[in-house]
Amino acid sequence: MSAVLRATGLWKSFGSRPVLRGVDLSLSAHEVVTLIGASGSGKSTLLRCLNLLEPIDDGQIFLGEEDISDPRVDANRVRARFGAVFQSYNLFPHLSVLDNVTLASRVVRREPRRDAEERALALLERIGLAEQARQHPDRLSGGQQQRAAIVRALAGDPEVLLLDEITSALDPELVGEVLDLVRQLAADGATILMATHEMAFARDVADRVVFLDAGTILEEGPPTQVFGAPRHARTRTFLSRVLP
């Protein structure tokens, strides 16, 4: 199966500190890949490089057949092909949930408001937030805000959904409702690359688990292999610290 997203030899440094060291990664259509690793291992930086929020120092990134790391590429056009959700919800506080979800469709893609809102309301209904569509974000729980952020990312029908530690800012009792939504998206065939500390989720939902350590992919494979029989001592040490 051809890769929807492919990175080869990615290097990224902040000043003199290398954060990504020659990362090779591919993602196929309808595949769910989870990135695991200690804080500072490069997971968030990798996601930000893939959708061009951070410039890379070396390597190439392909979205479909297009080399999106070519400096001549229109980065905003490329980012419109991704859906991205981060640790903080990043919802605009002065806009309703519905306006947050439809903003990109109306302003960037210049869709008629009626069409954008009809699709947004269908998505909000699907995840149980239709009644909150006219509310402002501060009237929602953290879990509801994060689910609204995911709906906003889905509204543009992205080719790839990038999720960066989307449960880390949530109270423990709200984590489940957000992960349940991601499970639903995975079951529906979404293409997802997700950095997470939720090991049980990675083990149960991912098609492939990628372990990053100090900016390199040290190990990757199906969850049964990575969690059940890790090949590298560093992977075993990490998992012994984070698994119950």
C-alpha positions as protocol buffer text, in pm:
chain_id: "A"
residue {
  index: 1
  type: MET
  ca { x: 0 y: 0 z: 0 }
}
residue {
  index: 2
  type: SER
  ca { x: 143 y: 338 z: -100 }
}
residue {
  index: 3
  type: ALA
  ca { x: 214 y: 585 z: 177 }
}
residue {
  index: 4
  type: VAL
  ca { x: -19 y: 879 z: 234 }
}
residue {
  index: 5
  type: LEU
  ca { x: 253 y: 1051 z: 438 }
}
residue {
  index: 6
  type: ARG
  ca { x: 623 y: 970 z: 423 }
}
residue {
  index: 7
  type: ALA
  ca { x: 926 y: 1128 z: 585 }
}
residue {
  index: 8
  type: THR
  ca { x: 1283 y: 1036 z: 501 }
}
residue {
  index: 9
  type: GLY
  ca { x: 1597 y: 1141 z: 687 }
}
residue {
  index: 10
  type: LEU
  ca { x: 1435 y: 1421 z: 890 }
}
residue {
  index: 11
  type: TRP
  ca { x: 1675 y: 1631 z: 1094 }
}
residue {
  index: 12
  type: LYS
  ca { x: 1568 y: 1917 z: 1316 }
}
residue {
  index: 13
  type: SER
  ca { x: 1769 y: 2115 z: 1570 }
}
residue {
  index: 14
  type: PHE
  ca { x: 1685 y: 2404 z: 1798 }
}
residue {
  index: 15
  type: GLY
  ca { x: 2007 y: 2599 z: 1817 }
}
residue {
  index: 16
  type: SER
  ca { x: 2283 y: 2349 z: 1879 }
}
residue {
  index: 17
  type: ARG
  ca { x: 2045 y: 2087 z: 2021 }
}
residue {
  index: 18
  type: PRO
  ca { x: 1934 y: 1817 z: 1774 }
}
residue {
  index: 19
  type: VAL
  ca { x: 1575 y: 1706 z: 1836 }
}
residue {
  index: 20
  type: LEU
  ca { x: 1515 y: 1482 z: 1534 }
}
residue {
  index: 21
  type: ARG
  ca { x: 1804 y: 1272 z: 1407 }
}
residue {
  index: 22
  type: GLY
  ca { x: 1740 y: 1119 z: 1065 }
}
residue {
  index: 23
  type: VAL
  ca { x: 1380 y: 1007 z: 1121 }
}
residue {
  index: 24
  type: ASP
  ca { x: 1221 y: 781 z: 858 }
}
residue {
  index: 25
  type: LEU
  ca { x: 846 y: 730 z: 892 }
}
residue {
  index: 26
  type: SER
  ca { x: 555 y: 634 z: 668 }
}
residue {
  index: 27
  type: LEU
  ca { x: 180 y: 625 z: 715 }
}
residue {
  index: 28
  type: SER
  ca { x: -60 y: 435 z: 490 }
}
residue {
  index: 29
  type: ALA
  ca { x: -422 y: 517 z: 419 }
}
residue {
  index: 30
  type: HIS
  ca { x: -659 y: 423 z: 703 }
}
residue {
  index: 31
  type: GLU
  ca { x: -365 y: 334 z: 929 }
}
residue {
  index: 32
  type: VAL
  ca { x: -345 y: 441 z: 1293 }
}
residue {
  index: 33
  type: VAL
  ca { x: 12 y: 494 z: 1414 }
}
residue {
  index: 34
  type: THR
  ca { x: 93 y: 600 z: 1768 }
}
residue {
  index: 35
  type: LEU
  ca { x: 417 y: 771 z: 1867 }
}
residue {
  index: 36
  type: ILE
  ca { x: 535 y: 684 z: 2216 }
}
residue {
  index: 37
  type: GLY
  ca { x: 843 y: 792 z: 2409 }
}
residue {
  index: 38
  type: ALA
  ca { x: 957 y: 1000 z: 2701 }
}
residue {
  index: 39
  type: SER
  ca { x: 898 y: 1373 z: 2715 }
}
residue {
  index: 40
  type: GLY
  ca { x: 1162 y: 1540 z: 2500 }
}
residue {
  index: 41
  type: SER
  ca { x: 1202 y: 1242 z: 2269 }
}
residue {
  index: 42
  type: GLY
  ca { x: 1086 y: 1444 z: 1965 }
}
residue {
  index: 43
  type: LYS
  ca { x: 724 y: 1336 z: 1923 }
}
residue {
  index: 44
  type: SER
  ca { x: 568 y: 1682 z: 1916 }
}
residue {
  index: 45
  type: THR
  ca { x: 847 y: 1827 z: 1705 }
}
residue {
  index: 46
  type: LEU
  ca { x: 803 y: 1547 z: 1451 }
}
residue {
  index: 47
  type: LEU
  ca { x: 432 y: 1623 z: 1417 }
}
residue {
  index: 48
  type: ARG
  ca { x: 496 y: 1995 z: 1383 }
}
residue {
  index: 49
  type: CYS
  ca { x: 756 y: 1933 z: 1115 }
}
residue {
  index: 50
  type: LEU
  ca { x: 528 y: 1702 z: 918 }
}
residue {
  index: 51
  type: ASN
  ca { x: 263 y: 1969 z: 864 }
}
residue {
  index: 52
  type: LEU
  ca { x: 522 y: 2244 z: 815 }
}
residue {
  index: 53
  type: LEU
  ca { x: 468 y: 2429 z: 1141 }
}
residue {
  index: 54
  type: GLU
  ca { x: 842 y: 2386 z: 1201 }
}
residue {
  index: 55
  type: PRO
  ca { x: 1102 y: 2404 z: 923 }
}
residue {
  index: 56
  type: ILE
  ca { x: 1326 y: 2100 z: 891 }
}
residue {
  index: 57
  type: ASP
  ca { x: 1704 y: 2116 z: 863 }
}
residue {
  index: 58
  type: ASP
  ca { x: 1739 y: 1818 z: 632 }
}
residue {
  index: 59
  type: GLY
  ca { x: 1535 y: 1538 z: 479 }
}
residue {
  index: 60
  type: GLN
  ca { x: 1213 y: 1520 z: 278 }
}
residue {
  index: 61
  type: ILE
  ca { x: 842 y: 1496 z: 352 }
}
residue {
  index: 62
  type: PHE
  ca { x: 591 y: 1361 z: 101 }
}
residue {
  index: 63
  type: LEU
  ca { x: 214 y: 1399 z: 128 }
}
residue {
  index: 64
  type: GLY
  ca { x: 88 y: 1160 z: -134 }
}
residue {
  index: 65
  type: GLU
  ca { x: 321 y: 1211 z: -428 }
}
residue {
  index: 66
  type: GLU
  ca { x: 400 y: 1575 z: -347 }
}
residue {
  index: 67
  type: ASP
  ca { x: 728 y: 1677 z: -187 }
}
residue {
  index: 68
  type: ILE
  ca { x: 587 y: 1921 z: 65 }
}
residue {
  index: 69
  type: SER
  ca { x: 933 y: 1994 z: 209 }
}
residue {
  index: 70
  type: ASP
  ca { x: 1021 y: 2176 z: -113 }
}
residue {
  index: 71
  type: PRO
  ca { x: 1072 y: 2539 z: -3 }
}
residue {
  index: 72
  type: ARG
  ca { x: 865 y: 2658 z: -299 }
}
residue {
  index: 73
  type: VAL
  ca { x: 555 y: 2483 z: -164 }
}
residue {
  index: 74
  type: ASP
  ca { x: 266 y: 2695 z: -31 }
}
residue {
  index: 75
  type: ALA
  ca { x: 269 y: 2588 z: 334 }
}
residue {
  index: 76
  type: ASN
  ca { x: -85 y: 2710 z: 403 }
}
residue {
  index: 77
  type: ARG
  ca { x: -220 y: 2504 z: 114 }
}
residue {
  index: 78
  type: VAL
  ca { x: -40 y: 2198 z: 250 }
}
residue {
  index: 79
  type: ARG
  ca { x: -162 y: 2251 z: 606 }
}
residue {
  index: 80
  type: ALA
  ca { x: -519 y: 2257 z: 475 }
}
residue {
  index: 81
  type: ARG
  ca { x: -469 y: 1892 z: 377 }
}
residue {
  index: 82
  type: PHE
  ca { x: -394 y: 1799 z: 740 }
}
residue {
  index: 83
  type: GLY
  ca { x: -609 y: 1804 z: 1048 }
}
residue {
  index: 84
  type: ALA
  ca { x: -410 y: 1888 z: 1360 }
}
residue {
  index: 85
  type: VAL
  ca { x: -511 y: 1885 z: 1726 }
}
residue {
  index: 86
  type: PHE
  ca { x: -273 y: 1982 z: 2005 }
}
residue {
  index: 87
  type: GLN
  ca { x: -249 y: 1953 z: 2383 }
}
residue {
  index: 88
  type: SER
  ca { x: -430 y: 2280 z: 2444 }
}
residue {
  index: 89
  type: TYR
  ca { x: -762 y: 2309 z: 2267 }
}
residue {
  index: 90
  type: ASN
  ca { x: -677 y: 2633 z: 2084 }
}
residue {
  index: 91
  type: LEU
  ca { x: -1043 y: 2718 z: 2036 }
}
residue {
  index: 92
  type: PHE
  ca { x: -1113 y: 3086 z: 1978 }
}
residue {
  index: 93
  type: PRO
  ca { x: -1283 y: 3198 z: 2302 }
}
residue {
  index: 94
  type: HIS
  ca { x: -1486 y: 3476 z: 2138 }
}
residue {
  index: 95
  type: LEU
  ca { x: -1646 y: 3240 z: 1883 }
}
residue {
  index: 96
  type: SER
  ca { x: -1916 y: 2980 z: 1934 }
}
residue {
  index: 97
  type: VAL
  ca { x: -1831 y: 2614 z: 1893 }
}
residue {
  index: 98
  type: LEU
  ca { x: -2003 y: 2617 z: 1555 }
}
residue {
  index: 99
  type: ASP
  ca { x: -1808 y: 2921 z: 1437 }
}
residue {
  index: 100
  type: ASN
  ca { x: -1483 y: 2762 z: 1558 }
}
residue {
  index: 101
  type: VAL
  ca { x: -1555 y: 2448 z: 1359 }
}
residue {
  index: 102
  type: THR
  ca { x: -1658 y: 2631 z: 1040 }
}
residue {
  index: 103
  type: LEU
  ca { x: -1404 y: 2913 z: 1042 }
}
residue {
  index: 104
  type: ALA
  ca { x: -1147 y: 2750 z: 812 }
}
residue {
  index: 105
  type: SER
  ca { x: -1413 y: 2626 z: 572 }
}
residue {
  index: 106
  type: ARG
  ca { x: -1568 y: 2971 z: 543 }
}
residue {
  index: 107
  type: VAL
  ca { x: -1254 y: 3185 z: 541 }
}
residue {
  index: 108
  type: VAL
  ca { x: -983 y: 2968 z: 386 }
}
residue {
  index: 109
  type: ARG
  ca { x: -1187 y: 2750 z: 151 }
}
residue {
  index: 110
  type: ARG
  ca { x: -1459 y: 3016 z: 103 }
}
residue {
  index: 111
  type: GLU
  ca { x: -1747 y: 2775 z: 138 }
}
residue {
  index: 112
  type: PRO
  ca { x: -2094 y: 2922 z: 182 }
}
residue {
  index: 113
  type: ARG
  ca { x: -2182 y: 2950 z: 550 }
}
residue {
  index: 114
  type: ARG
  ca { x: -2489 y: 2729 z: 510 }
}
residue {
  index: 115
  type: ASP
  ca { x: -2287 y: 2442 z: 360 }
}
residue {
  index: 116
  type: ALA
  ca { x: -2010 y: 2471 z: 619 }
}
residue {
  index: 117
  type: GLU
  ca { x: -2255 y: 2483 z: 909 }
}
residue {
  index: 118
  type: GLU
  ca { x: -2460 y: 2190 z: 780 }
}
residue {
  index: 119
  type: ARG
  ca { x: -2150 y: 1968 z: 769 }
}
residue {
  index: 120
  type: ALA
  ca { x: -2027 y: 2098 z: 1106 }
}
residue {
  index: 121
  type: LEU
  ca { x: -2360 y: 2034 z: 1277 }
}
residue {
  index: 122
  type: ALA
  ca { x: -2364 y: 1679 z: 1141 }
}
residue {
  index: 123
  type: LEU
  ca { x: -2018 y: 1621 z: 1290 }
}
residue {
  index: 124
  type: LEU
  ca { x: -2115 y: 1777 z: 1623 }
}
residue {
  index: 125
  type: GLU
  ca { x: -2431 y: 1566 z: 1633 }
}
residue {
  index: 126
  type: ARG
  ca { x: -2223 y: 1255 z: 1569 }
}
residue {
  index: 127
  type: ILE
  ca { x: -2010 y: 1315 z: 1878 }
}
residue {
  index: 128
  type: GLY
  ca { x: -2286 y: 1443 z: 2103 }
}
residue {
  index: 129
  type: LEU
  ca { x: -2207 y: 1815 z: 2094 }
}
residue {
  index: 130
  type: ALA
  ca { x: -2490 y: 1945 z: 1877 }
}
residue {
  index: 131
  type: GLU
  ca { x: -2662 y: 2101 z: 2178 }
}
residue {
  index: 132
  type: GLN
  ca { x: -2345 y: 2297 z: 2257 }
}
residue {
  index: 133
  type: ALA
  ca { x: -2299 y: 2427 z: 1900 }
}
residue {
  index: 134
  type: ARG
  ca { x: -2405 y: 2784 z: 1990 }
}
residue {
  index: 135
  type: GLN
  ca { x: -2213 y: 2791 z: 2318 }
}
residue {
  index: 136
  type: HIS
  ca { x: -1876 y: 2957 z: 2366 }
}
residue {
  index: 137
  type: PRO
  ca { x: -1586 y: 2728 z: 2463 }
}
residue {
  index: 138
  type: ASP
  ca { x: -1573 y: 2847 z: 2824 }
}
residue {
  index: 139
  type: ARG
  ca { x: -1916 y: 2690 z: 2879 }
}
residue {
  index: 140
  type: LEU
  ca { x: -1783 y: 2345 z: 2787 }
}
residue {
  index: 141
  type: SER
  ca { x: -1585 y: 2094 z: 2991 }
}
residue {
  index: 142
  type: GLY
  ca { x: -1226 y: 2025 z: 2895 }
}
residue {
  index: 143
  type: GLY
  ca { x: -1325 y: 1699 z: 2730 }
}
residue {
  index: 144
  type: GLN
  ca { x: -1598 y: 1870 z: 2531 }
}
residue {
  index: 145
  type: GLN
  ca { x: -1356 y: 2142 z: 2420 }
}
residue {
  index: 146
  type: GLN
  ca { x: -1103 y: 1887 z: 2302 }
}
residue {
  index: 147
  type: ARG
  ca { x: -1371 y: 1693 z: 2115 }
}
residue {
  index: 148
  type: ALA
  ca { x: -1479 y: 2020 z: 1952 }
}
residue {
  index: 149
  type: ALA
  ca { x: -1116 y: 2079 z: 1850 }
}
residue {
  index: 150
  type: ILE
  ca { x: -1109 y: 1735 z: 1689 }
}
residue {
  index: 151
  type: VAL
  ca { x: -1432 y: 1812 z: 1502 }
}
residue {
  index: 152
  type: ARG
  ca { x: -1276 y: 2136 z: 1379 }
}
residue {
  index: 153
  type: ALA
  ca { x: -981 y: 1936 z: 1246 }
}
residue {
  index: 154
  type: LEU
  ca { x: -1218 y: 1691 z: 1074 }
}
residue {
  index: 155
  type: ALA
  ca { x: -1433 y: 1961 z: 915 }
}
residue {
  index: 156
  type: GLY
  ca { x: -1188 y: 2008 z: 630 }
}
residue {
  index: 157
  type: ASP
  ca { x: -1192 y: 1636 z: 541 }
}
residue {
  index: 158
  type: PRO
  ca { x: -816 y: 1601 z: 603 }
}
residue {
  index: 159
  type: GLU
  ca { x: -600 y: 1339 z: 437 }
}
residue {
  index: 160
  type: VAL
  ca { x: -412 y: 1284 z: 765 }
}
residue {
  index: 161
  type: LEU
  ca { x: -512 y: 1361 z: 1123 }
}
residue {
  index: 162
  type: LEU
  ca { x: -222 y: 1460 z: 1351 }
}
residue {
  index: 163
  type: LEU
  ca { x: -297 y: 1435 z: 1723 }
}
residue {
  index: 164
  type: ASP
  ca { x: -41 y: 1564 z: 1972 }
}
residue {
  index: 165
  type: GLU
  ca { x: -91 y: 1448 z: 2332 }
}
residue {
  index: 166
  type: ILE
  ca { x: -455 y: 1549 z: 2311 }
}
residue {
  index: 167
  type: THR
  ca { x: -541 y: 1413 z: 2656 }
}
residue {
  index: 168
  type: SER
  ca { x: -247 y: 1551 z: 2854 }
}
residue {
  index: 169
  type: ALA
  ca { x: -428 y: 1871 z: 2959 }
}
residue {
  index: 170
  type: LEU
  ca { x: -745 y: 1690 z: 3066 }
}
residue {
  index: 171
  type: ASP
  ca { x: -859 y: 1578 z: 3406 }
}
residue {
  index: 172
  type: PRO
  ca { x: -837 y: 1197 z: 3429 }
}
residue {
  index: 173
  type: GLU
  ca { x: -1212 y: 1149 z: 3422 }
}
residue {
  index: 174
  type: LEU
  ca { x: -1235 y: 1335 z: 3088 }
}
residue {
  index: 175
  type: VAL
  ca { x: -964 y: 1139 z: 2909 }
}
residue {
  index: 176
  type: GLY
  ca { x: -1193 y: 849 z: 2824 }
}
residue {
  index: 177
  type: GLU
  ca { x: -1447 y: 1053 z: 2628 }
}
residue {
  index: 178
  type: VAL
  ca { x: -1176 y: 1197 z: 2403 }
}
residue {
  index: 179
  type: LEU
  ca { x: -1009 y: 861 z: 2345 }
}
residue {
  index: 180
  type: ASP
  ca { x: -1347 y: 708 z: 2267 }
}
residue {
  index: 181
  type: LEU
  ca { x: -1387 y: 961 z: 1987 }
}
residue {
  index: 182
  type: VAL
  ca { x: -1045 y: 873 z: 1845 }
}
residue {
  index: 183
  type: ARG
  ca { x: -1138 y: 503 z: 1865 }
}
residue {
  index: 184
  type: GLN
  ca { x: -1451 y: 582 z: 1666 }
}
residue {
  index: 185
  type: LEU
  ca { x: -1252 y: 774 z: 1404 }
}
residue {
  index: 186
  type: ALA
  ca { x: -1006 y: 485 z: 1375 }
}
residue {
  index: 187
  type: ALA
  ca { x: -1291 y: 236 z: 1332 }
}
residue {
  index: 188
  type: ASP
  ca { x: -1435 y: 460 z: 1059 }
}
residue {
  index: 189
  type: GLY
  ca { x: -1109 y: 441 z: 864 }
}
residue {
  index: 190
  type: ALA
  ca { x: -938 y: 771 z: 942 }
}
residue {
  index: 191
  type: THR
  ca { x: -564 y: 800 z: 880 }
}
residue {
  index: 192
  type: ILE
  ca { x: -416 y: 902 z: 1216 }
}
residue {
  index: 193
  type: LEU
  ca { x: -69 y: 977 z: 1351 }
}
residue {
  index: 194
  type: MET
  ca { x: -94 y: 1031 z: 1725 }
}
residue {
  index: 195
  type: ALA
  ca { x: 163 y: 1114 z: 1991 }
}
residue {
  index: 196
  type: THR
  ca { x: 38 y: 981 z: 2322 }
}
residue {
  index: 197
  type: HIS
  ca { x: 127 y: 880 z: 2676 }
}
residue {
  index: 198
  type: GLU
  ca { x: -185 y: 661 z: 2690 }
}
residue {
  index: 199
  type: MET
  ca { x: -18 y: 322 z: 2658 }
}
residue {
  index: 200
  type: ALA
  ca { x: -338 y: 119 z: 2688 }
}
residue {
  index: 201
  type: PHE
  ca { x: -489 y: 317 z: 2402 }
}
residue {
  index: 202
  type: ALA
  ca { x: -178 y: 269 z: 2188 }
}
residue {
  index: 203
  type: ARG
  ca { x: -182 y: -103 z: 2259 }
}
residue {
  index: 204
  type: ASP
  ca { x: -553 y: -149 z: 2185 }
}
residue {
  index: 205
  type: VAL
  ca { x: -619 y: 84 z: 1892 }
}
residue {
  index: 206
  type: ALA
  ca { x: -298 y: 140 z: 1694 }
}
residue {
  index: 207
  type: ASP
  ca { x: -206 y: -61 z: 1387 }
}
residue {
  index: 208
  type: ARG
  ca { x: 157 y: 27 z: 1451 }
}
residue {
  index: 209
  type: VAL
  ca { x: 350 y: 171 z: 1746 }
}
residue {
  index: 210
  type: VAL
  ca { x: 661 y: 383 z: 1697 }
}
residue {
  index: 211
  type: PHE
  ca { x: 899 y: 435 z: 1990 }
}
residue {
  index: 212
  type: LEU
  ca { x: 1107 y: 752 z: 1974 }
}
residue {
  index: 213
  type: ASP
  ca { x: 1414 y: 794 z: 2188 }
}
residue {
  index: 214
  type: ALA
  ca { x: 1636 y: 1103 z: 2177 }
}
residue {
  index: 215
  type: GLY
  ca { x: 1513 y: 1201 z: 1833 }
}
residue {
  index: 216
  type: THR
  ca { x: 1545 y: 863 z: 1665 }
}
residue {
  index: 217
  type: ILE
  ca { x: 1299 y: 583 z: 1595 }
}
residue {
  index: 218
  type: LEU
  ca { x: 1444 y: 309 z: 1806 }
}
residue {
  index: 219
  type: GLU
  ca { x: 1170 y: 54 z: 1750 }
}
residue {
  index: 220
  type: GLU
  ca { x: 844 y: 18 z: 1560 }
}
residue {
  index: 221
  type: GLY
  ca { x: 598 y: -258 z: 1491 }
}
residue {
  index: 222
  type: PRO
  ca { x: 253 y: -391 z: 1576 }
}
residue {
  index: 223
  type: PRO
  ca { x: 143 y: -332 z: 1935 }
}
residue {
  index: 224
  type: THR
  ca { x: 169 y: -700 z: 2020 }
}
residue {
  index: 225
  type: GLN
  ca { x: 539 y: -693 z: 1933 }
}
residue {
  index: 226
  type: VAL
  ca { x: 637 y: -355 z: 2077 }
}
residue {
  index: 227
  type: PHE
  ca { x: 447 y: -404 z: 2404 }
}
residue {
  index: 228
  type: GLY
  ca { x: 472 y: -781 z: 2429 }
}
residue {
  index: 229
  type: ALA
  ca { x: 825 y: -851 z: 2307 }
}
residue {
  index: 230
  type: PRO
  ca { x: 1024 y: -528 z: 2261 }
}
residue {
  index: 231
  type: ARG
  ca { x: 1359 y: -587 z: 2091 }
}
residue {
  index: 232
  type: HIS
  ca { x: 1559 y: -304 z: 2246 }
}
residue {
  index: 233
  type: ALA
  ca { x: 1664 y: -270 z: 2607 }
}
residue {
  index: 234
  type: ARG
  ca { x: 1576 y: 100 z: 2601 }
}
residue {
  index: 235
  type: THR
  ca { x: 1221 y: 18 z: 2490 }
}
residue {
  index: 236
  type: ARG
  ca { x: 1188 y: -235 z: 2768 }
}
residue {
  index: 237
  type: THR
  ca { x: 1312 y: 16 z: 3024 }
}
residue {
  index: 238
  type: PHE
  ca { x: 1068 y: 282 z: 2905 }
}
residue {
  index: 239
  type: LEU
  ca { x: 772 y: 46 z: 2906 }
}
residue {
  index: 240
  type: SER
  ca { x: 858 y: -87 z: 3251 }
}
residue {
  index: 241
  type: ARG
  ca { x: 819 y: 268 z: 3381 }
}
residue {
  index: 242
  type: VAL
  ca { x: 492 y: 357 z: 3212 }
}
residue {
  index: 243
  type: LEU
  ca { x: 294 y: 33 z: 3206 }
}
residue {
  index: 244
  type: PRO
  ca { x: 100 y: -73 z: 3516 }
}
